Amino acid sequence: MTAAHAIQIMALINFAGLGLAYLITQRAARHRRQLALAELDMIRELRLTMHDLKFSSPEIEESLDVGLIELRETESQIRRIAERPLWRL
């Protein structure tokens, strides 16, 4: 095998490795987006439950208000992840 053949083989292996890394990265980004969307669904359900509790139990209203504020902040962070383009995840 000549040096030129060895370089071609190394370039081919490198190219295949980069392609595989790209595919793995894209799959991980799609999975991360799916998780973020599922978390947003859970947050919506939690918010509805907290609103129901807030009106049924006035004695815990202040605690629930604080929890709703924190939940809103968490939701905005997760929404930013879910709305990012896949190449930025």
N, C-alpha and C positions, 0 to 999 in steps of 0.2 A: 504494500500500500504506500502510495506516495504521500508527501506532506499535503499536497492539494486535496487528495481524497480525505485525509484525516480532518482537514479544516472544513471541508464540505459536510462531513458527517457530524462534526461538532456543531456547526451552524444549524444543521437540521435538528439535532437533539435540542439545541437551545431554543429554536423556533417552536418546536413541539412543547417544550416546557413552558414557554411564555403563553402559548395558546391554552394549555391546560390551566395555568394560573389564572388567566383571564376568565375562563369558564367557571372556575371555582369561585372567583371573586364575584362574578355576576350572580351566581346561584346564592351566595351568602347575602348579597345585597337584596335580592328578591325575598329571601327568607326573612331578613330584618324588616323589610317593609310589611310583609304579611303579619309578623309579630306586632308591629306598631299599630296596624289597623285593628288587629284583635284586641289589643290593649285599649284602643279608643272605644271599641264597642263595650268592653267591660267598664270603662270609666263612665260611659253614658248610662249604663244600667245602675252603677253605683250612685251616680248623681240623682237619678230618679228615686232610688230607695232613700237617699238622704233627704230629699225634698219631702217625701212622704212622712218620714220620721219627724222632720222639722215641724210639720203642721199637726202631727198627732201627739207630740210630746214637747210642749212649750218649755219645760224645764231644761232641756238639753239644746235649746235653740242656738245659744251662743257658741257652744262647742261645734255644732253642726255648721254654723256660719264659717268658723275658722277652717273646718275640714273642707268645706266647699271652695273656699279661696285657695287652699293648698291643692285641691284637686284640679282647679282651673289652671293653675301654673303647671302642674304635671301634664295636663292634657295639651297645653300649648307646646311644651317641649316634645312630646311624643308626636304631635301633629306635624311639627317641623321635620322630624325624621321621616314620617310617612310621606310627606310631600316633596322631599328631595328627589332630584333625578337619580336614577340608579347608579350612574357613574360617580356620584358624590357620596354614596353611602359607604 
